[in-house]
Amino acid sequence: MRVLFAATPPISKVFALAPLAWAFRAAGHETLLTYSEQTALAAGTGLQVVDAAPGTSGNAILAELFAARPELVERWMEPLGDDPAKLAPGVAALNRPFLATAVALADTWRPDLVVFEQSAPYGLVAAARAGVPAVQRNLGTIRTGGVHDEVLRLLADDLHRLGVPDVPSRPALTLEFVPPSMLPFPAPEGEFMRYVPYTGGAEMERLPAPGDRPRVVVTLGSIRPGMHGLGPLEATVAAAAELDAEFLLALGDAAPEPLGVLPPNVRPIGWTPMDLLLPTCAGVVHHGGGGTALAAIWAGVPQLVALDPRYLGHKTLAPAVEKGGVGLVTLQDDVTPATLEALLADEAIRKATDQVRAEMETLPAPADLVPTLAALTDAAASADPAAGTAPAASH
């Protein structure tokens, strides 16, 4: 069986799909990933990667969209409420450059199944073109709702030109990775899959070791330093100076100079796998990214979500962190020494984290779900003997 994986930037979304792709590969199936930006890091996962939108930048696409339509910036920052479709203009703009390659791969590589992360509904287009099932991996607590309907409406002219005018807006199956007790909804959108931490490989002289003081890692994720700089860390760094603890700034490739002279107990580190670093930590401060939030639970580490209202994280994982009781949530500029002290001292947070960690360990691993997902192709083929036969490419 051939399985096409589809992702949009940033690279963290590729890392989120990688364990499931490995599981398919280990089970003897062929896999291929479509992505763009940081394709070398994507290839470092061990997957074969097609650069589906060479020369494009997700940050640049959104900046251009918001410059042309400034009213969208305010909508992007609003709480989603019951209208997740307000995200559709940004999602459509990010997906448009991927459409032609998605259709071409459906015609030439002929996948039997398409797996896409929630913000990459061009995977639905590839699946429709190939006549095969699509599986969505949710990013957090955003419900798909009418997002895909509106995205496909906004992309209708592009899809008509590519010869794929009719694309179902719902996948055959959705995978939830936020544990059940953390979802602030009465019912999940699909099947649960255990989170497996992966943030890329790294060459290290030695493994991270615990220090002689409590250690806190601070991260902005893989995209925000390039989009908004390091300003979101200023309050956290200033507050950290007042604590008897070690603070590590996981900045990736970003230079720390914009933060000025750092306090003696704060130091930047290069790209370090979170699954190795977090078990040595007493806490983590992050932007609300799904990978960091779930990796913290996996490691049994309390977390502080320091929200930037410009970032989608306050709409995806912060509600789950609050419902699960596994951390604190505040605005990035409101972080104080007392906030950080509470992160390190609150036993209720630590107890809740341990409970959700135990719950997470009971969920099916990616490898356990491969037979379920493979069965979708059998069911589709039985229902439609012509399924999996892509139409001739239009010219």
C-alpha positions in Angstrom: 0.0 0.0 0.0 1.1 3.5 -0.8 0.5 6.2 1.8 0.9 9.9 1.0 1.5 12.3 4.0 0.7 15.9 3.6 1.8 18.9 5.8 2.2 22.6 5.6 4.9 24.6 7.5 6.2 24.8 10.2 8.4 21.8 10.5 6.7 20.8 13.8 3.7 19.5 11.8 6.0 17.1 9.9 7.5 15.9 13.2 3.9 15.3 14.4 3.2 13.0 11.4 6.6 11.2 11.4 5.8 8.5 14.0 2.7 7.4 12.1 4.7 7.4 8.8 7.4 5.3 10.4 4.8 2.8 11.6 3.4 2.4 8.1 6.9 2.0 6.7 7.8 -0.6 9.4 4.7 -2.5 8.5 5.9 -2.8 4.9 4.0 0.0 3.2 5.4 2.7 1.0 5.4 6.3 2.3 5.9 9.7 0.7 5.7 13.2 2.3 4.7 16.4 0.6 6.0 19.6 2.3 7.8 22.8 1.7 10.3 24.9 3.6 13.0 23.2 5.8 12.8 20.2 3.5 16.2 19.0 4.7 14.8 18.8 8.2 11.8 17.0 6.9 14.1 14.5 5.0 16.0 14.1 8.3 13.0 12.2 9.6 13.9 9.4 7.3 10.9 10.0 5.0 11.1 10.6 1.2 10.1 14.2 0.7 8.6 16.1 -2.3 9.0 19.8 -2.1 5.5 20.6 -3.1 5.8 24.4 -3.2 9.5 25.4 -3.9 10.5 28.9 -2.9 7.4 29.6 -0.8 7.4 30.8 2.8 4.4 30.3 5.1 5.3 33.5 7.0 5.5 35.5 3.8 2.2 34.1 2.6 0.4 35.1 5.7 2.2 38.5 5.9 1.1 39.2 2.3 -2.5 38.1 3.0 -2.8 40.2 6.2 -1.2 43.3 4.4 -3.8 43.0 1.7 -6.7 42.3 4.1 -5.9 43.9 7.5 -9.4 43.0 8.8 -8.2 39.3 8.8 -5.6 40.0 11.5 -8.3 40.9 14.0 -10.3 37.9 13.1 -7.2 35.7 13.4 -6.7 36.9 17.0 -10.3 36.5 18.1 -11.4 33.5 20.2 -12.8 30.9 17.7 -16.1 30.4 19.6 -18.4 28.5 17.4 -16.9 29.8 14.1 -13.6 28.1 13.4 -14.2 28.9 9.7 -12.8 32.4 10.4 -9.4 30.7 10.0 -10.2 29.7 6.4 -8.6 32.6 4.5 -5.3 31.9 6.1 -5.5 28.2 5.7 -6.6 28.6 2.0 -3.6 30.9 1.3 -1.2 28.5 2.9 -2.6 25.5 0.9 -2.9 27.1 -2.5 0.8 26.6 -3.5 0.5 22.9 -2.7 -2.5 22.1 -4.9 -0.8 21.4 -8.2 1.8 19.0 -6.8 -0.9 17.3 -4.8 -2.9 16.6 -7.9 0.2 15.6 -9.9 1.2 13.1 -7.2 -2.3 11.6 -7.1 -2.0 11.0 -10.9 1.6 9.7 -11.0 2.4 8.1 -7.6 -1.2 6.9 -7.1 -1.5 6.6 -3.3 -3.9 4.2 -1.7 -4.4 6.4 1.3 -3.7 10.1 2.2 -2.9 11.2 5.7 -2.8 15.0 6.4 -2.4 17.3 9.3 -5.4 19.5 10.1 -4.1 22.7 8.5 -3.2 20.9 5.2 -6.5 20.1 3.6 -4.8 20.0 0.2 -4.5 16.3 1.4 -8.3 16.1 0.8 -7.7 17.3 -2.8 -5.0 14.6 -3.4 -7.3 11.9 -2.0 -10.2 13.1 -4.1 -8.1 13.1 -7.2 -6.8 9.6 -6.5 -10.2 8.3 -5.4 -8.9 7.1 -2.1 -9.7 7.7 1.7 -8.2 10.6 3.5 -7.2 10.6 7.2 -6.8 13.8 9.2 -4.6 14.3 12.3 -6.0 17.0 14.4 -3.6 19.7 15.7 -5.2 20.4 19.1 -8.6 21.4 20.2 -9.7 23.2 17.1 -12.8 21.4 15.8 -12.7 21.1 12.0 -16.3 22.2 11.8 -16.8 24.3 8.6 -13.2 25.2 8.1 -12.6 22.8 5.2 -15.9 23.7 3.6 -14.9 27.4 3.5 -11.3 26.6 2.5 -12.5 24.5 -0.5 -14.9 27.3 -1.4 -12.1 29.8 -1.4 -9.9 27.5 -3.5 -12.8 26.6 -5.9 -11.3 28.4 -9.0 -7.9 26.7 -8.4 -9.6 23.3 -8.0 -11.7 23.7 -11.2 -8.6 24.7 -13.2 -6.8 21.6 -11.9 -9.7 19.3 -12.8 -10.8 18.5 -9.2 -14.0 20.5 -8.8 -15.6 18.1 -6.3 -13.6 17.5 -3.1 -15.3 16.0 0.0 -14.7 18.4 2.9 -14.6 15.6 5.5 -12.0 12.9 5.9 -12.8 9.2 6.2 -11.3 9.2 9.7 -9.9 11.8 12.1 -7.1 11.1 14.6 -7.2 13.0 18.0 -3.9 13.2 19.9 -5.0 15.3 22.8 -6.0 12.8 25.6 -9.7 12.4 26.2 -9.7 14.0 29.6 -8.2 17.2 28.2 -10.6 17.7 25.3 -13.1 20.5 26.3 -15.8 18.9 24.2 -18.4 16.2 24.8 -17.2 13.9 22.0 -14.0 13.5 19.9 -14.0 13.9 16.2 -12.5 10.5 15.6 -10.1 7.9 17.0 -7.5 8.7 19.7 -3.8 8.0 18.9 -1.0 8.2 21.5 1.3 11.1 21.2 4.9 10.0 20.5 7.4 12.8 21.1 9.7 13.7 18.2 11.3 17.1 17.5 14.0 16.1 15.0 17.3 14.4 15.5 20.5 16.1 16.7 24.2 15.3 17.1 25.2 15.7 20.7 28.4 15.3 22.6 26.5 14.0 25.6 23.0 13.5 26.8 21.3 16.3 28.8 21.8 15.8 32.5 19.9 17.3 35.5 21.5 20.4 37.0 22.0 21.3 40.7 19.0 23.6 40.6 15.5 23.2 39.2 15.6 23.5 35.4 13.0 25.2 33.2 13.1 25.1 29.4 11.6 28.0 27.5 10.6 27.7 23.9 8.8 29.6 21.2 8.5 26.6 18.9 9.8 26.4 15.3 8.1 29.3 13.6 7.5 32.2 16.0 11.0 33.5 16.3 11.0 34.1 12.6 7.6 35.6 12.6 7.6 37.8 15.7 11.2 37.8 16.9 12.1 37.2 20.6 10.0 39.9 22.1 7.5 37.4 23.5 10.2 36.1 25.8 11.1 39.4 27.5 8.7 39.1 30.4 9.7 35.5 31.1 13.4 36.3 31.0 13.0 39.2 33.3 10.9 37.1 35.8 13.4 34.2 35.6 16.2 36.5 37.0 14.4 36.5 40.3 14.3 32.7 40.8 16.9 30.3 42.1 16.5 28.1 39.0 18.2 27.4 35.7 16.4 28.6 32.6 17.3 27.2 29.2 16.1 29.2 26.1 15.5 26.6 23.3 15.7 29.1 20.4 16.6 26.7 17.6 18.5 28.7 15.0 17.5 32.1 16.4 20.2 34.3 17.8 19.6 35.5 21.4 21.2 39.0 21.0 17.8 40.8 20.7 17.1 39.9 24.3 20.2 41.9 25.4 22.3 40.8 28.3 20.8 37.7 29.9 20.6 37.1 33.6 23.3 34.7 34.9 20.7 31.9 35.4 19.4 32.1 31.8 21.3 30.7 28.9 20.4 29.9 25.2 20.8 26.4 23.8 20.8 25.1 20.3 18.4 22.6 18.8 18.0 19.9 21.4 15.4 17.0 21.1 12.7 17.8 23.7 12.2 14.1 24.5 15.7 14.0 25.9 15.7 17.5 27.5 12.3 17.6 29.2 12.9 14.6 31.6 15.7 16.7 33.2 13.4 19.7 33.7 11.1 20.8 36.5 9.0 22.9 34.2 8.5 24.2 30.7 7.3 27.6 29.4 6.0 27.6 25.9 3.8 29.3 23.3 0.9 26.8 23.2 2.3 24.5 20.5 0.8 21.0 20.5 4.1 19.2 20.3 5.6 20.9 23.4 2.4 20.7 25.4 2.0 16.9 24.8 5.8 16.3 25.2 5.6 17.9 28.6 2.9 15.6 29.7 4.7 12.6 28.2 7.7 13.6 30.4 5.6 14.4 33.5 6.6 18.0 33.5 4.3 20.9 34.6 3.9 23.6 31.9 3.2 27.3 31.6 1.5 28.4 28.3 2.5 32.1 27.8 0.1 33.2 25.2 0.8 35.6 22.3 -2.7 36.7 21.0 -1.2 36.8 17.5 -0.5 33.1 17.7 -3.0 30.3 16.9 -1.8 28.4 20.0 -4.2 30.2 22.3 -7.0 28.6 20.2 -5.6 25.1 20.0 -3.9 23.8 23.2 -4.4 26.3 25.9 -8.1 25.2 26.6 -6.9 21.6 26.9 -4.0 22.5 29.3 -6.6 24.3 31.5 -9.2 21.5 31.4 -6.6 18.9 32.2 -5.1 20.9 35.0 -1.6 20.1 33.7 -0.3 23.7 33.7 -0.9 27.4 33.9 -2.1 29.7 31.2 -1.4 33.4 31.0 -0.6 36.2 28.5 3.1 36.3 27.6 3.5 39.9 29.0 1.9 38.9 32.3 4.5 36.3 33.3 6.0 37.3 36.7 8.3 35.7 39.2 5.2 34.5 41.1 3.9 32.8 37.9 7.2 30.9 37.5 7.3 30.0 41.2 3.8 28.6 41.0 4.8 26.5 37.9 7.6 24.9 40.0 5.7 24.6 43.3 2.1 23.7 42.5 1.6 20.1 43.5 -1.9 20.0 42.0 -0.4 20.6 38.5 2.2 17.9 39.0 -0.5 15.4 40.1 -2.7 16.2 37.2 0.2 15.9 34.8 0.9 12.4 36.2 -2.7 11.4 35.8 -3.0 12.5 32.2 0.4 11.0 31.5 -1.0 7.6 32.7 -4.1 8.1 30.5 -1.9 8.9 27.5 0.0 5.7 27.9 -3.3 3.7 27.5 -4.1 5.2 24.1 -3.2 3.2 20.9 0.3 3.9 19.6 0.7 4.8 15.9 1.7 1.3 15.1 -1.5 0.0 16.7 -3.6 2.1 14.3 -1.9 1.1 11.0 -4.3 -1.9 10.5 -7.3 0.3 11.2 -6.2 2.9 8.7 -5.2 0.3 6.1 -8.7 -1.2 6.4 -10.1 2.1 5.2 -8.6 1.4 1.8 -10.1 -2.1 1.7 -13.5 -0.8 2.6 -13.3 1.9 0.0 -12.2 -0.6 -2.7 -15.1 -2.9 -1.8 -17.6 0.0 -1.9 -16.2 1.3 -5.2 -14.2 -1.1 -7.4 -12.8 1.9 -9.3 -11.5 3.5 -6.2 -7.8 4.3 -6.3 -7.8 4.9 -10.1 -7.0 8.5 -10.6 -8.6 10.2 -13.6 -6.4 11.3 -16.5 -4.6 14.6 -15.9 -6.3 17.6 -17.5 -4.3 19.8 -19.8 
